[in-house]
Amino acid sequence: MSAQKQPPEPVTGADGLTTASSRSGAVSVTCTAAGLPIKMTIGAHAARRNPAALSREILALCRLAGTAAGVRTRGELRDRGVDDETIALLGLPSRADLVSAEAAADACAGRGGR
């Protein structure tokens, strides 16, 4: 029985940039906290995919990176004692938003096409 491969968790570096990768690792984007891409890595197999499908996956990974950064900021504010009502007013994404972003990125990778 084989376990389903889990998508890599978005990773934030000391510079505050977040990197999100596809489940296969073929596509990786490094983004600002707002989800703006500053670096992309696209493997040879992924580069041969349908351009529209590849762009959807890149965009989904950018959203995932931005959402992960927002969730991390929410946690940092909570750790500093900021109350939930104030955090809610900031409109930062929740863990549920992160789960949705992960599912969207995964779905884009799954329907890649050539």
Backbone bond lengths (Angstrom), bond angles and torsions (degrees), N, CA, C in turn:
res aa  C-N    CA-C-N  psi(-1)  N-CA   C-N-CA  omega(-1)  CA-C   N-CA-C  phi
1 M - - - 1.438 - - 1.525 107.66 -
2 S 1.343 118.16 125.52 1.454 120.68 -179.14 1.524 110.17 -104.29
3 A 1.304 115.35 140.32 1.457 120.65 178.04 1.519 108.58 -80.59
4 Q 1.331 115.41 144.33 1.453 119.92 178.28 1.519 108.29 -70.34
5 K 1.318 116.74 134.11 1.458 120.87 -179.21 1.519 109.06 -68.45
6 Q 1.326 115.90 128.05 1.456 121.48 179.56 1.524 110.11 -84.46
7 P 1.343 117.30 145.26 1.455 118.32 177.09 1.525 109.35 -67.56
8 P 1.320 117.06 146.30 1.459 119.37 178.83 1.527 109.93 -64.29
9 E 1.313 115.98 142.45 1.462 120.80 176.28 1.526 108.71 -69.33
10 P 1.344 117.96 141.78 1.460 119.19 173.37 1.533 109.13 -59.54
11 V 1.319 116.67 140.13 1.461 122.57 -176.15 1.519 109.32 -117.62
12 T 1.338 116.15 133.43 1.459 120.83 177.08 1.512 109.62 -107.86
13 G 1.303 115.32 130.85 1.458 120.49 178.29 1.519 111.45 -88.21
14 A 1.314 116.34 175.95 1.458 122.36 179.68 1.533 111.30 -62.36
15 D 1.332 116.70 -21.86 1.465 121.34 -179.21 1.529 112.44 -83.00
16 G 1.341 117.49 -0.57 1.457 121.52 179.32 1.514 113.86 85.32
17 L 1.311 117.75 -1.53 1.463 121.40 178.24 1.522 109.39 -83.43
18 T 1.327 116.35 145.25 1.459 121.61 -178.45 1.516 109.47 -114.53
19 T 1.331 116.12 134.90 1.463 121.91 177.83 1.518 108.93 -111.39
20 A 1.336 115.83 128.56 1.463 122.50 176.01 1.521 107.61 -121.20
21 S 1.328 115.38 139.05 1.462 121.11 -178.59 1.513 110.47 -125.96
22 S 1.323 115.12 153.74 1.459 120.53 174.61 1.527 108.86 -68.74
23 R 1.315 115.79 163.88 1.469 121.41 179.34 1.521 111.21 -55.64
24 S 1.314 116.65 -40.00 1.469 120.84 -179.21 1.523 112.52 -78.95
25 G 1.326 116.57 -17.20 1.455 121.16 -176.56 1.517 113.21 83.44
26 A 1.336 116.80 2.10 1.463 121.34 -177.08 1.527 112.75 -71.93
27 V 1.332 116.82 -25.40 1.467 121.50 179.70 1.518 107.43 -127.66
28 S 1.319 115.30 131.78 1.452 121.24 -179.70 1.520 108.32 -141.48
29 V 1.340 116.68 136.50 1.463 120.61 176.92 1.522 109.43 -129.58
30 T 1.321 115.34 142.11 1.451 122.11 173.54 1.514 106.23 -111.73
31 C 1.348 115.22 126.73 1.460 120.92 -172.51 1.518 112.50 -130.30
32 T 1.328 114.68 160.51 1.454 121.51 171.39 1.525 108.01 -73.47
33 A 1.327 116.71 175.34 1.467 120.72 178.38 1.527 111.74 -62.05
34 A 1.331 116.93 -22.52 1.464 121.06 178.55 1.523 112.51 -86.76
35 G 1.325 117.34 -0.28 1.460 121.09 179.53 1.518 114.10 85.31
36 L 1.331 117.28 15.39 1.465 120.35 178.22 1.528 109.20 -85.30
37 P 1.327 116.98 124.42 1.469 119.43 -176.00 1.526 111.83 -72.66
38 I 1.328 114.98 139.15 1.461 119.69 174.71 1.526 110.96 -122.11
39 K 1.346 116.25 -14.82 1.462 120.66 178.79 1.524 108.56 -153.24
40 M 1.323 116.16 139.78 1.464 121.85 176.18 1.514 109.90 -133.55
41 T 1.315 115.04 144.90 1.449 121.48 172.07 1.521 106.30 -125.60
42 I 1.324 115.83 124.23 1.459 121.03 -178.77 1.523 107.64 -126.79
43 G 1.324 116.14 117.13 1.457 121.35 179.34 1.515 111.80 -68.18
44 A 1.318 116.13 161.73 1.467 121.92 -176.49 1.528 111.75 -57.93
45 H 1.331 117.15 -43.94 1.471 119.84 -179.81 1.523 110.66 -63.13
46 A 1.320 117.37 -43.90 1.466 121.42 -179.69 1.527 111.03 -65.52
47 A 1.319 117.12 -34.02 1.465 121.18 -178.85 1.528 112.05 -66.57
48 R 1.322 117.01 -20.74 1.472 120.97 179.27 1.526 112.34 -87.51
49 R 1.337 116.92 -2.60 1.473 120.32 -179.96 1.522 111.00 -70.87
50 N 1.305 114.52 167.53 1.452 121.52 173.96 1.529 108.45 -56.48
51 P 1.337 118.77 128.81 1.466 120.75 -176.47 1.533 114.17 -57.36
52 A 1.326 117.17 -38.81 1.466 119.71 -179.93 1.528 110.95 -66.32
53 A 1.326 116.73 -40.21 1.463 120.79 179.11 1.527 110.67 -67.47
54 L 1.321 116.34 -41.12 1.459 120.56 178.67 1.528 110.42 -63.77
55 S 1.317 116.97 -42.27 1.467 119.85 179.90 1.530 111.25 -65.54
56 R 1.342 117.39 -35.98 1.470 120.29 176.28 1.527 110.45 -63.14
57 E 1.334 115.82 -41.16 1.464 119.29 179.22 1.527 111.02 -66.08
58 I 1.328 117.26 -42.85 1.466 120.45 178.92 1.526 110.05 -60.86
59 L 1.327 116.74 -45.28 1.463 120.73 179.51 1.533 110.85 -62.51
60 A 1.325 117.38 -41.61 1.465 120.83 178.63 1.526 111.00 -64.00
61 L 1.321 117.62 -38.18 1.464 120.70 177.52 1.528 111.15 -68.48
62 C 1.332 117.78 -35.92 1.468 120.93 175.39 1.529 110.00 -63.37
63 R 1.321 116.42 -43.47 1.469 119.98 177.57 1.517 110.76 -63.09
64 L 1.325 116.74 -40.45 1.459 121.22 178.09 1.526 110.64 -61.38
65 A 1.320 117.14 -45.34 1.465 120.68 179.98 1.528 110.86 -62.73
66 G 1.317 117.43 -43.93 1.465 121.14 179.17 1.523 111.86 -65.12
67 T 1.329 116.62 -40.23 1.462 120.87 178.52 1.521 110.80 -65.85
68 A 1.322 116.47 -42.17 1.471 120.36 177.99 1.526 110.72 -60.89
69 A 1.324 116.79 -40.62 1.467 120.38 178.32 1.528 110.67 -64.17
70 G 1.336 117.21 -40.72 1.465 121.03 178.45 1.519 112.69 -64.98
71 V 1.321 116.46 -40.91 1.472 120.92 178.27 1.526 109.70 -64.83
72 R 1.316 115.98 -40.33 1.466 120.20 178.07 1.529 110.46 -63.38
73 T 1.338 117.42 -42.57 1.465 121.56 177.62 1.519 110.71 -62.01
74 R 1.329 116.67 -42.01 1.470 121.28 177.43 1.527 109.92 -56.76
75 G 1.325 116.77 -46.37 1.462 120.88 -179.70 1.524 112.28 -64.80
76 E 1.328 116.56 -40.21 1.464 120.60 179.01 1.523 110.87 -63.83
77 L 1.346 116.64 -41.16 1.467 119.95 178.23 1.530 110.73 -64.25
78 R 1.315 115.48 -42.62 1.468 120.12 178.36 1.539 110.29 -60.55
79 D 1.333 115.61 -42.68 1.469 120.64 178.97 1.527 111.95 -63.25
80 R 1.328 116.53 -28.01 1.472 120.76 179.18 1.532 112.38 -85.95
81 G 1.330 116.08 0.93 1.461 119.57 176.22 1.514 116.06 93.68
82 V 1.330 117.54 9.12 1.457 119.89 177.49 1.529 107.86 -71.49
83 D 1.345 116.21 132.15 1.466 119.27 -175.54 1.529 111.48 -73.58
84 D 1.339 115.42 157.74 1.469 122.43 -175.76 1.524 112.65 -59.99
85 E 1.329 117.52 -35.58 1.469 120.86 -179.01 1.537 110.34 -63.98
86 T 1.304 116.65 -43.38 1.465 121.09 178.61 1.523 110.57 -65.77
87 I 1.320 116.07 -43.57 1.466 119.94 178.60 1.528 110.36 -61.01
88 A 1.337 116.89 -40.21 1.470 121.07 179.46 1.530 110.89 -61.16
89 L 1.333 116.80 -36.54 1.467 120.53 -179.97 1.530 112.48 -66.12
90 L 1.320 116.84 -23.89 1.469 120.96 179.98 1.526 112.43 -75.24
91 G 1.325 116.63 -18.10 1.464 120.19 178.32 1.518 114.14 71.92
92 L 1.326 116.50 24.66 1.462 119.56 178.63 1.524 110.48 -70.65
93 P 1.329 116.99 147.82 1.471 119.82 179.87 1.530 111.77 -66.18
94 S 1.324 114.43 155.04 1.466 121.98 179.59 1.528 109.68 -101.69
95 R 1.321 115.61 175.10 1.473 120.55 174.72 1.531 109.88 -59.38
96 A 1.333 117.21 -37.58 1.471 120.63 178.86 1.526 110.39 -62.64
97 D 1.336 116.74 -38.38 1.467 120.35 176.66 1.528 110.76 -63.83
98 L 1.329 115.71 -37.54 1.462 120.37 178.86 1.524 110.96 -65.45
99 V 1.325 116.14 -42.37 1.466 120.20 178.10 1.530 109.93 -61.77
100 S 1.330 116.97 -41.87 1.472 120.81 178.29 1.525 111.51 -64.21
101 A 1.333 116.93 -40.87 1.466 120.64 179.18 1.524 110.81 -65.47
102 E 1.337 116.31 -38.36 1.472 119.74 177.44 1.523 110.36 -64.37
103 A 1.330 116.43 -42.40 1.466 120.38 179.69 1.528 110.73 -64.81
104 A 1.321 117.07 -40.07 1.470 120.67 179.50 1.527 111.03 -64.75
105 A 1.331 116.73 -42.52 1.468 119.98 178.48 1.520 110.64 -64.46
106 D 1.317 115.49 -40.08 1.461 120.34 178.95 1.531 110.46 -64.82
107 A 1.323 117.03 -41.82 1.462 120.78 -178.81 1.530 110.89 -65.22
108 C 1.316 117.15 -38.52 1.480 120.51 179.04 1.522 110.68 -64.31
109 A 1.310 116.43 -38.27 1.467 120.41 179.51 1.523 110.34 -68.84
110 G 1.319 117.07 -32.92 1.456 121.91 -175.93 1.501 114.95 -73.44
111 R 1.330 117.15 -28.68 1.465 119.13 -177.63 1.517 112.12 -108.11
112 G 1.338 113.54 35.14 1.455 122.48 -175.05 1.499 117.77 -48.48
113 G 1.293 119.64 -53.44 1.474 120.80 -176.20 1.521 111.23 69.48
114 R 1.311 116.05 169.39 1.475 121.02 179.40 1.488 109.04 -124.29
